[in-house]
Amino acid sequence: MMNDLTKIAKRNILLENQILVATLGICSTLAVTNNLFNTVIMSVGVILTTGLSNFTVSLLKDFMSRKSRMTLETLIIASYVIILDLFLKAYLPDASKTLGPYVGLIITNCIIMGRAEAFAQSNGPLLSLWDGLTAGAGYMLVLVVIALVREFLGFGSLLGVRIMPEGFTPWTIMVMAPSAFFLLGAFLWMFNAFLMKAGEKK
């Protein structure tokens, strides 16, 4: 069991990271990654939604017909996103206002539906929960790294705390949306170069 959990985590976070390998869920790189705090909240929301959606789909998979399966999966995902949105509005209103409609867009995140279809439909609830959580963690890893670079260079701060000295000139491009795609492209290039080198060594 532990061996299976380790393999799933390694695959979802590193070897088959959904952003770096399949380029899924990249809307968030454009939307929220100029602020580390908002990125963490969004990422945690995706982790919980993916994990709980996988768990629920796995529990109900035997009762889903082929014709209605994807509709039911969408309803399950939407239910968890609504709960998340209500939680943010109640306990983190400032973050909820800043993120605005992007929380709702978690429903359309291809990673969540992809894991429900690729894994939860053919595995048990606990393994499916773990698969969803680790797939979300892989998503979070990429977004947090991009957010670190963007906020640090764009504002000279991290989590709203100023790091750079007064004379620092912010890189305006890092606050703008295109920088997220430039950075993502750089990470894709580095990741694939690493995989090619690893393959050559084997």
Phi, psi and omega per residue, in radians:
M1 nan -0.850 -3.138
M2 -1.083 -0.629 3.118
N3 -1.120 -0.699 3.107
D4 -1.130 -0.740 3.139
L5 -1.100 -0.710 3.135
T6 -1.145 -0.754 3.130
K7 -1.077 -0.757 -3.136
I8 -1.108 -0.784 -3.128
A9 -1.108 -0.779 -3.142
K10 -1.097 -0.712 -3.132
R11 -1.165 -0.844 -3.030
N12 -1.283 -0.585 -3.078
I13 -1.526 -0.618 -3.034
L14 -2.030 -1.217 -2.930
L15 -1.161 -0.653 -3.115
E16 -2.203 0.709 3.101
N17 -0.917 2.201 -2.984
Q18 -1.104 -0.504 3.092
I19 -1.393 -0.801 -3.029
L20 -1.344 -0.486 -3.098
V21 -1.725 -0.867 -3.076
A22 -1.753 -0.088 -3.107
T23 0.929 0.775 3.110
L24 -1.722 2.686 3.046
G25 1.208 0.485 -3.025
I26 -1.474 -0.097 3.106
C27 -1.010 -0.627 -3.115
S28 -1.160 -0.483 3.111
T29 -1.128 -0.538 3.101
L30 -1.416 -0.643 -2.946
A31 -1.400 -0.816 -2.893
V32 -2.160 -0.096 -2.945
T33 -1.442 0.222 2.999
N34 -1.567 0.046 3.125
N35 -2.447 2.070 -3.028
L36 -1.131 -0.713 -3.111
F37 -1.074 -0.836 3.122
N38 -1.113 -0.619 3.115
T39 -1.111 -0.751 3.135
V40 -1.106 -0.769 3.134
I41 -1.081 -0.827 3.132
M42 -1.056 -0.749 -3.099
S43 -1.164 -0.742 3.094
V44 -1.083 -0.678 3.078
G45 -1.054 -0.734 3.121
V46 -1.184 -0.714 3.112
I47 -1.013 -0.889 -3.105
L48 -1.136 -0.751 -3.135
T49 -1.113 -0.762 -3.135
T50 -1.149 -0.789 -3.133
G51 -1.114 -0.857 -3.098
L52 -1.230 -0.612 3.085
S53 -1.138 -0.770 3.082
N54 -1.021 -0.794 -3.125
F55 -1.046 -0.819 -3.108
T56 -1.179 -0.755 3.124
V57 -1.072 -0.722 3.137
S58 -1.107 -0.684 3.114
L59 -1.129 -0.634 -3.019
L60 -1.754 0.008 -2.993
K61 -1.025 -0.562 -3.122
D62 -1.274 -0.255 -3.123
F63 -1.795 0.046 -3.112
M64 -1.720 2.255 3.046
S65 -1.438 2.784 -3.121
R66 -1.092 -0.591 -3.080
K67 -1.264 -0.614 -3.047
S68 -1.817 0.019 -3.001
R69 -1.007 -0.890 -3.072
M70 -1.202 -0.561 3.065
T71 -1.122 -0.768 3.128
L72 -1.160 -0.686 3.099
E73 -1.087 -0.714 3.109
T74 -1.102 -0.704 3.113
L75 -1.135 -0.673 3.103
I76 -1.118 -0.832 3.132
I77 -1.068 -0.788 -3.126
A78 -1.072 -0.650 3.139
S79 -1.080 -0.770 3.137
Y80 -1.212 -0.612 3.109
V81 -1.169 -0.676 3.093
I82 -1.100 -0.749 3.092
I83 -1.064 -0.764 3.111
L84 -1.070 -0.780 -3.132
D85 -1.077 -0.752 3.114
L86 -1.138 -0.665 3.109
F87 -1.096 -0.799 3.139
L88 -1.106 -0.731 3.133
K89 -1.113 -0.584 -3.102
A90 -1.418 -0.702 -2.981
Y91 -1.969 -0.375 3.106
L92 -2.331 1.120 -3.032
P93 -1.067 -0.632 -3.140
D94 -1.129 -0.789 3.108
A95 -1.125 -0.662 3.125
S96 -1.077 -0.731 3.132
K97 -1.180 -0.698 -3.121
T98 -1.162 -0.773 -3.121
L99 -1.270 -0.542 3.061
G100 0.924 -2.221 -3.055
P101 -1.272 -0.192 -3.063
Y102 -1.163 -0.473 3.068
V103 -1.100 -0.786 3.116
G104 -1.076 -0.517 -3.124
L105 -1.255 -0.143 3.040
I106 -1.000 -0.547 3.138
I107 -0.983 -0.631 -3.079
T108 -1.561 0.064 -3.140
N109 -1.141 2.065 -3.065
C110 -1.104 -0.445 -3.132
I111 -1.071 -0.734 -3.055
I112 -1.151 -0.885 3.116
M113 -1.134 -0.643 3.133
G114 -1.070 -0.759 3.142
R115 -1.234 -0.628 3.104
A116 -1.086 -0.732 -3.125
E117 -1.328 -0.770 -3.016
A118 -1.385 -0.504 -3.030
F119 -2.130 -0.919 -3.015
A120 -1.110 -0.508 -3.118
Q121 -1.251 -0.235 -3.088
S122 -2.280 0.219 -3.140
N123 -2.385 2.919 -3.118
G124 -1.246 2.874 -3.071
P125 -1.040 -0.759 -3.075
L126 -1.216 -0.762 3.071
L127 -1.120 -0.639 3.129
S128 -1.177 -0.693 3.069
L129 -1.043 -0.821 -3.138
W130 -1.114 -0.714 3.104
D131 -1.053 -0.773 3.131
G132 -1.135 -0.752 -3.138
L133 -1.115 -0.737 -3.112
T134 -1.307 -0.578 3.042
A135 -1.101 -0.709 3.073
G136 -1.145 -0.623 3.115
A137 -1.165 -0.642 3.068
G138 -1.118 -0.704 3.061
Y139 -1.065 -0.798 -3.118
M140 -1.097 -0.704 -3.128
L141 -0.974 -0.845 -3.114
V142 -1.146 -0.818 -3.089
L143 -1.137 -0.677 -3.138
V144 -1.157 -0.700 3.110
V145 -1.105 -0.770 3.102
I146 -1.100 -0.739 -3.136
A147 -1.139 -0.658 3.084
L148 -1.013 -0.822 -3.120
V149 -1.175 -0.787 -3.071
R150 -1.163 -0.791 -3.125
E151 -1.228 -0.684 -3.114
F152 -1.097 -0.841 -3.107
L153 -1.445 -0.504 -3.088
G154 -1.436 -0.551 -3.104
F155 -2.170 -0.237 -3.074
G156 1.273 0.441 -3.087
S157 -2.454 2.940 3.005
L158 -2.407 2.233 -3.070
L159 0.950 0.599 3.098
G160 1.441 -0.064 3.133
V161 -1.704 2.149 -3.084
R162 -1.164 2.247 -3.117
I163 -1.871 -0.746 -3.067
M164 -1.362 2.659 3.130
P165 -1.174 2.934 -3.061
E166 -1.013 -0.566 -3.087
G167 -1.340 -0.073 -3.083
F168 -1.188 2.328 3.074
T169 -1.737 1.998 -3.120
P170 -1.056 2.532 3.061
W171 -1.469 1.772 -3.073
T172 -1.003 -0.609 -3.121
I173 -1.036 -0.527 -3.112
M174 -1.244 -0.383 3.101
V175 -1.436 -0.402 -3.086
M176 -1.443 2.648 -3.057
A177 -0.980 -0.714 -3.078
P178 -1.020 -0.477 -3.107
S179 -1.077 -0.549 3.126
A180 -1.076 -0.703 -3.130
F181 -1.304 -0.588 3.053
F182 -1.076 -0.819 -3.134
L183 -1.161 -0.729 3.116
L184 -1.074 -0.718 3.090
G185 -1.063 -0.700 3.117
A186 -1.125 -0.722 3.123
F187 -1.181 -0.666 3.082
L188 -1.070 -0.760 3.131
W189 -1.098 -0.806 -3.128
M190 -1.137 -0.718 -3.121
F191 -1.123 -0.805 -3.138
N192 -1.197 -0.599 3.065
A193 -1.120 -0.691 3.109
F194 -1.110 -0.778 -3.141
L195 -1.111 -0.666 3.132
M196 -1.148 -0.729 3.117
K197 -1.139 -0.733 3.119
A198 -1.088 -0.689 3.118
G199 -1.149 -0.668 3.127
E200 -1.155 -0.670 3.137
K201 -1.149 -0.655 3.116
K202 -1.181 nan nan
